[in-house]
Amino acid sequence: MAGIDLMNGAVHDIVRQRHRTAEFVEFLELLNRTYTQDTKIRIVLDNHSAHVSKQLQEYLLGSPNRLEFVFTPKRGSWLNLIEVFFAKMANAMLKGIRVNSKQELIDRVEQYLAEVN
C-alpha cells in the first residue's frame, strides 16, 4: 500500500502480502505518525472492501475529523494517482525480472520506493 503526498511528493508505503483492513489500518497509523495532529489527512482511494469495512469504521471513531476519504468511481482506478505510480513502478523495475523469493520481491519494491523518495 502506498500514498503520495501531493504537497511534497513523498511516497508513504507499507509492503505486505495482503490488503485487508488490518493492513490498511497499519498504513493509516503510519500516516498518523507522519503528520502533526493538527493536520487533516485527505486520502483518495478506491472502493476496496478494506477501505469501507465495519472494522475500519470503528477504527476511525478513535480519531474523528483526522482522516477524510475521497473515493474514486467504481471501475475508475486510473483516476487514482497511486495506481498510475504502481503502473510506472511495474514497468520501470519489475517488468521482465525473475525473483527467487517473496522477500526478494519485497526488497526490490522497498528499494524502489526508497529511491523515489
Secondary structure, DSSP 4 states (H G I P E B T S, - for coil): -EEE-TTT--EEE---S--SHHHHHHHHHHHHHHS-TT--EEEEE---GGGT-HHHHHHHTTSTTTEEEEEPPTT-GGGSHHHHHHHHHIIIIITT---SSHHHHHHHHHHHHHHH-
